[in-house]
Amino acid sequence: MVTRSDCVALDAADRLAPHRDRFRLPEGIIYLDGNSLGPLSTSVVDGMTRAVAGEWGEGLIRSWNSAGWVDLPARVGDRIARLIGAEPGTVMVGDSTSINLYKAVDGARRLRPGRRLVVTDSGNFPTDLYVLQGVCSAAGLDLEVVAPDRVLSAICDDTAVVALTEVDYRTGRRHDMVSLTAAAHAAGAIAVWDLAHSAGAFPVELAGVGADFAVGCGYKYLNGGPGAPGFLYVAPSHRDGWRNPITGWFGHSRPFAFEPVFDPAEGIDRAAVGTPAILSMAALDAALDVFDDVDLAEVRRKSLALTDLFIDLIDEHLPELEVITPRDHSSRGSHVSLRHEDGYPIIQALIARGVIGDFRSPDILRFGFAPLYLSHLDVFEAVEHLVEVMASDEWRQPRFAMRLAVT
Amino acid sequence: MVTRSDCVALDAADRLAPHRDRFRLPEGIIYLDGNSLGPLSTSVVDGMTRAVAGEWGEGLIRSWNSAGWVDLPARVGDRIARLIGAEPGTVMVGDSTSINLYKAVDGARRLRPGRRLVVTDSGNFPTDLYVLQGVCSAAGLDLEVVAPDRVLSAICDDTAVVALTEVDYRTGRRHDMVSLTAAAHAAGAIAVWDLAHSAGAFPVELAGVGADFAVGCGYKYLNGGPGAPGFLYVAPSHRDGWRNPITGWFGHSRPFAFEPVFDPAEGIDRAAVGTPAILSMAALDAALDVFDDVDLAEVRRKSLALTDLFIDLIDEHLPELEVITPRDHSSRGSHVSLRHEDGYPIIQALIARGVIGDFRSPDILRFGFAPLYLSHLDVFEAVEHLVEVMASDEWRQPRFAMRLAVT
């Protein structure tokens, strides 16, 4: 049995604990939804003042050069590259994750002409499924959607692209990137990874794994703010062959020469399209300051400790909530999901108490554990609240019954 | 001959003059580049503090509902709709102008199967040309790029789409939207308009003209900040037929039901793709406050007065600078361009004096006249500076000779 004082002792020994002070978490909130939207940090507050009042307000158009806006997508890309094991100059920041997936997959399938299949799994995030449906439909390919544990056997010599999200947004199940990427390559297919619930949560080794393309999200574990730009990784082996299907001026080799004919930039710059959303990107850039002195292996160790603790406490106190996240460390991301048929009102009652998790249709309560600002005591107290919610009737109050549009 | 005191008198009678106080223009700057990046306004400073510290910092994930982030793209779209003569519920804000053009044109050409041509003109902004090249190449269509005054005669019964930018970024020449849209329709083609240098600069009547699709830019005359989201207009007649080629979750009819199969939203919501860039969009939303009590017909009258004044002063004092912008009001946007073989060092010397215009390759000096924050005296003094630059040798200094990456 884990006690409150055990958690206090664990926190006292936690080398990541001081990082909490870099975030501006509201008083009285235990925030277990950083896997959906990471919190505001002090460096972002300062960075936004600098970008808005200074660079834009004072510098005006001159800041494209003087403040380096023009290089921001590649510069922030290199900062993210370090967190996902990518080579310098292989990551471009900008546009949404969905649009980056479109660019990656539509470009990738053209690298395997004659092959008929795109393979993905049913645990993939819906927007990924939608993008793949759109690409396949327009290109005359078949999209094969299999159960997560059937992906390996679904890959065949007619597979053009294997497009997967490493961590299942619903269950927290983590794919084995090494074996799946190797299987794709063995079949002559291209591996595209979505790192939405990976980047910033634990070490990713894109180059080591040999991934071909990857996309990811700036607003979850990277804490870049609501709707922060996504990112797109293109492996060095594809830097010349891959073409971005959306050909805009920021992807041109000489964007400011205003030439009449498109000529793709060399390297990762061709992943860009239009003028980058500088203000949103400045927030993401500043948010990454938090990671400057962070060892992601340590983040991973603490993540596993926090999710283990949460699972143990649920098992002990709330057996009526089914833990659907894998207990095996190698198959787990950084969030834990519980199943209960009244999951929606339960999570609403919990949020009303200041413990913010979220709900995923039809019956899943989801809790994210971001090690940079959460303590073991947070986990303990969150479960205490959940125990009280379940023991009382408060979640049955009508005010919690209405379904909101939760993202 | 126009004198300084004439300009002072014109400013005293200018009903738009008080709007200047809403902007935070730096001291000592005459800003003639609002057609490239509009300046910061006080409402944006306040709006960004609210969005960052309040909605994100305090509200966290809850702000998707409580702060209305989820509706922001359509809500800001409706505010822009009012400025471009569009029906409510027809404009979606988000993504870059280039990406919106891709969505519009790739979706539009599918509405005219069997037709082989996309028509545009050589004065179109390069990113538009690049996007059209990409769409045509992927779809097996021919892109016909003709001189701006040859568009009308190039439209034929094999034309699927006519895609034009209303105001030429280089010359300031304004197309006649009425006749060109009518000609496209008479030939059975679809008219797609880029309003980058139109929206917020003068009244646009998309519904009146019968335009099929339009895109535009948030960071020029709308003053939404560097890389502000663009917008996409879809005429009511296409709301059911048009399909967005990039199918993401924000374009789904029930995005938060997390359904496995894409089902396009009804109406303008299908123009969205991924999670919207809320911080950049919040800046644009706040920037539009400036337009709340503005009559765009009055903006247009002042714009013509300012550009007339500038052209007259150039004719009078600097005949060596060729005015390439049409003198006919109906063919003029809100900027004026001058040609000089040493345009680059001249504009740099002028910027060093605090008069910010810009340069467009190979030999064009470009000056934007945004009536909400510019006075007649600004125009007079800008020309005074330009006269001094040309009369002296200051623009021949080596420090002005290096070519910068100007956007």
Contacts between the chains, C-beta under 8 A, distances in Angstrom:
chain1	res1	chain2	res2	distance
A	24	B	53	7.8
A	24	B	57	5.1
A	26	B	57	7.3
A	26	B	58	5.2
A	26	B	60	7.3
A	29	B	60	7.3
A	31	B	60	6.3
A	33	B	60	6.9
A	33	B	61	4.6
A	36	B	61	5.3
A	37	B	56	7.7
A	37	B	60	6.3
A	37	B	61	4.6
A	37	B	64	7.9
A	39	B	56	8.0
A	39	B	57	7.4
A	39	B	60	6.2
A	40	B	52	6.7
A	40	B	53	7.2
A	40	B	56	5.2
A	40	B	57	3.9
A	44	B	52	7.1
A	45	B	52	6.6
A	45	B	53	6.7
A	45	B	57	7.8
A	48	B	48	6.3
A	48	B	52	5.4
A	48	B	279	7.7
A	52	B	40	6.7
A	52	B	44	7.1
A	52	B	45	6.6
A	52	B	48	5.4
A	52	B	225	7.5
A	52	B	283	7.5
A	53	B	24	7.8
A	53	B	40	7.3
A	53	B	45	6.7
A	55	B	226	7.7
A	56	B	37	7.8
A	56	B	39	8.0
A	56	B	40	5.3
A	56	B	225	5.9
A	56	B	226	5.8
A	57	B	24	5.1
A	57	B	26	7.3
A	57	B	39	7.4
A	57	B	40	4.0
A	57	B	45	7.8
A	58	B	26	5.2
A	60	B	26	7.3
A	60	B	29	7.4
A	60	B	31	6.3
A	60	B	33	6.9
A	60	B	37	6.3
A	60	B	39	6.2
A	60	B	356	6.4
A	61	B	33	4.6
A	61	B	36	5.3
A	61	B	37	4.6
A	61	B	356	6.4
A	61	B	358	6.7
A	61	B	406	8.0
A	61	B	407	7.4
A	62	B	351	7.4
A	62	B	356	7.3
A	63	B	226	7.1
A	64	B	37	7.9
A	64	B	226	7.6
A	64	B	405	7.2
A	64	B	406	7.2
A	64	B	407	4.9
A	65	B	404	5.4
A	65	B	405	6.2
A	65	B	406	7.4
A	69	B	226	6.0
A	69	B	227	7.8
A	70	B	405	5.7
A	70	B	407	7.0
A	95	B	95	7.1
A	95	B	96	7.3
A	95	B	99	6.9
A	95	B	274	7.7
A	96	B	95	7.3
A	96	B	248	7.0
A	96	B	273	6.0
A	96	B	274	2.6
A	96	B	275	5.8
A	96	B	276	7.8
A	96	B	277	7.5
A	97	B	274	5.7
A	97	B	275	7.4
A	98	B	246	7.1
A	98	B	248	3.5
A	98	B	249	6.8
A	98	B	250	7.8
A	98	B	273	5.0
A	98	B	274	3.4
A	98	B	275	7.8
A	99	B	95	6.9
A	99	B	99	6.5
A	99	B	246	6.1
A	99	B	248	7.2
A	99	B	273	5.6
A	99	B	274	5.7
A	102	B	246	5.0
A	102	B	248	7.8
A	102	B	273	7.9
A	122	B	260	6.8
A	125	B	249	7.9
A	126	B	249	5.5
A	126	B	252	7.4
A	126	B	258	5.0
A	126	B	259	6.5
A	126	B	260	6.7
A	127	B	248	4.8
A	127	B	249	3.7
A	127	B	250	7.9
A	127	B	274	6.5
A	129	B	260	5.8
A	129	B	261	7.6
A	129	B	262	7.4
A	130	B	247	4.5
A	130	B	248	5.8
A	130	B	249	6.1
A	130	B	251	7.8
A	130	B	252	6.5
A	130	B	262	4.0
A	131	B	246	7.0
A	131	B	247	6.1
A	131	B	248	6.0
A	133	B	247	6.2
A	133	B	261	7.0
A	133	B	262	5.1
A	134	B	245	6.4
A	134	B	246	6.4
A	134	B	247	3.6
A	134	B	262	6.8
A	138	B	245	6.4
A	145	B	260	7.2
A	170	B	258	7.8
A	217	B	275	8.0
A	219	B	275	7.1
A	225	B	52	7.5
A	225	B	56	5.9
A	225	B	278	7.1
A	225	B	279	5.1
A	226	B	55	7.7
A	226	B	56	5.8
A	226	B	63	7.1
A	226	B	64	7.6
A	226	B	69	6.0
A	226	B	275	7.8
A	226	B	278	3.7
A	226	B	279	6.6
A	227	B	69	7.8
A	227	B	275	4.8
A	227	B	276	4.8
A	227	B	277	4.3
A	227	B	278	4.2
A	227	B	279	7.1
A	227	B	280	7.9
A	227	B	281	7.3
A	228	B	277	7.2
A	228	B	279	7.7
A	229	B	277	6.6
A	230	B	274	7.1
A	245	B	134	6.4
A	245	B	138	6.3
A	246	B	98	7.1
A	246	B	99	6.1
A	246	B	102	5.0
A	246	B	131	7.0
A	246	B	134	6.4
A	247	B	130	4.5
A	247	B	131	6.1
A	247	B	133	6.2
A	247	B	134	3.6
A	248	B	96	7.0
A	248	B	98	3.4
A	248	B	99	7.2
A	248	B	102	7.8
A	248	B	127	4.8
A	248	B	130	5.8
A	248	B	131	6.0
A	249	B	98	6.8
A	249	B	125	7.9
A	249	B	126	5.5
A	249	B	127	3.7
A	249	B	130	6.1
A	250	B	98	7.8
A	250	B	127	7.9
A	251	B	130	7.7
A	252	B	126	7.4
A	252	B	130	6.4
A	255	B	126	8.0
A	255	B	405	7.9
A	255	B	407	7.9
A	256	B	361	7.6
A	256	B	405	4.8
A	256	B	406	6.0
A	256	B	407	6.4
A	257	B	361	6.0
A	258	B	126	5.0
A	258	B	170	7.8
A	258	B	360	6.6
A	258	B	361	5.2
A	259	B	126	6.5
A	260	B	122	6.7
A	260	B	126	6.7
A	260	B	129	5.8
A	260	B	145	7.2
A	261	B	129	7.6
A	261	B	133	7.0
A	262	B	129	7.4
A	262	B	130	3.9
A	262	B	133	5.1
A	262	B	134	6.8
A	273	B	96	6.0
A	273	B	98	5.0
A	273	B	99	5.6
A	273	B	102	7.8
A	274	B	95	7.7
A	274	B	96	2.6
A	274	B	97	5.6
A	274	B	98	3.4
A	274	B	99	5.7
A	274	B	127	6.5
A	274	B	230	7.1
A	275	B	96	5.8
A	275	B	97	7.3
A	275	B	98	7.7
A	275	B	217	8.0
A	275	B	219	7.1
A	275	B	226	7.8
A	275	B	227	4.7
A	275	B	407	7.3
A	276	B	96	7.8
A	276	B	227	4.8
A	277	B	96	7.6
A	277	B	227	4.3
A	277	B	228	7.2
A	277	B	229	6.6
A	277	B	277	4.9
A	277	B	280	4.2
A	278	B	225	7.1
A	278	B	226	3.7
A	278	B	227	4.2
A	278	B	280	7.7
A	279	B	48	7.7
A	279	B	225	5.1
A	279	B	226	6.6
A	279	B	227	7.1
A	279	B	228	7.7
A	279	B	279	5.6
A	279	B	280	4.7
A	279	B	283	5.5
A	280	B	227	7.9
A	280	B	277	4.3
A	280	B	278	7.7
A	280	B	279	4.7
A	280	B	280	4.3
A	281	B	227	7.4
A	283	B	52	7.5
A	283	B	279	5.5
A	351	B	62	7.4
A	356	B	60	6.4
A	356	B	61	6.4
A	356	B	62	7.3
A	358	B	61	6.7
A	360	B	258	6.5
A	361	B	256	7.6
A	361	B	257	5.9
A	361	B	258	5.2
A	404	B	65	5.3
A	405	B	64	7.2
A	405	B	65	6.2
A	405	B	70	5.6
A	405	B	255	7.9
A	405	B	256	4.9
A	406	B	61	7.9
A	406	B	64	7.0
A	406	B	65	7.3
A	406	B	256	6.1
A	407	B	61	7.4
A	407	B	64	4.8
A	407	B	70	6.9
A	407	B	255	7.9
A	407	B	256	6.5
A	407	B	275	7.3
